[in-house]
Amino acid sequence: MSKFSSKITLLFNVVALVCVFVPVFSVEEVKVKSLWDTCLVKITPKCTFNIIAVIFGNGTLSDLCCNDLVKERKVCHDTLIKYIVDRPSLIAHETEYLKTRDDVWNHCISISKTL
């Protein structure tokens, strides 16, 4: 009887932990989705792909795309790139990608000041 009782207690604890943590994760996903939808209306799909190609590959970024990125605002840029970087397949290079993200932002700020 004691084994059965301890298994029930363990099961209850696991269910309780799942109930506590799952809503937290889903709220975060909803927040990111909302931010994604709000931020990306200020930037063209072509520029979005160019920015991602620069950060995660060896793409190039036009002055026009830099202007769109600055209009998007830094909080959008930072959050969205961080959201992508947090994927398990990319997290090993997170520091490198976040530095490139910041370099792209600084470059675009300097370009937008001259336009």
Steps between C-alpha positions, in 0.01 A plus 500: 500500500788733578648458150163583345464810716847628412434447129176697526684779682771505234241507222316785671824700531584450132152607392517804727836606357375460144193710579717772648761521224306434181293820518817703556654365180181551298469862617858564388425352156187716469700809597769424243239427232331833571833680488586318177169610343539858625861547396504341160237734356769769479740302285464335160530123468801543270680708761406254772664219305805719429544584868471134596748409225750753636467380858487126435699478179696721267230722349520869421276778621392799292464852635125478439477190718703672770251784494213250541683330785547827688129577457428158648677611823776329694275318746330322210829416332659370820201297613429338166860402432535369857183297445653340190837444670337320791413206274696188602679474166638857530560542871858371481592814301278740694778740601625529144150563360413757765824687433422500128147620582646794693751573221218508244300735721793738551577498127138579417485782755806661340348458152162643604665815637644575157169448314 
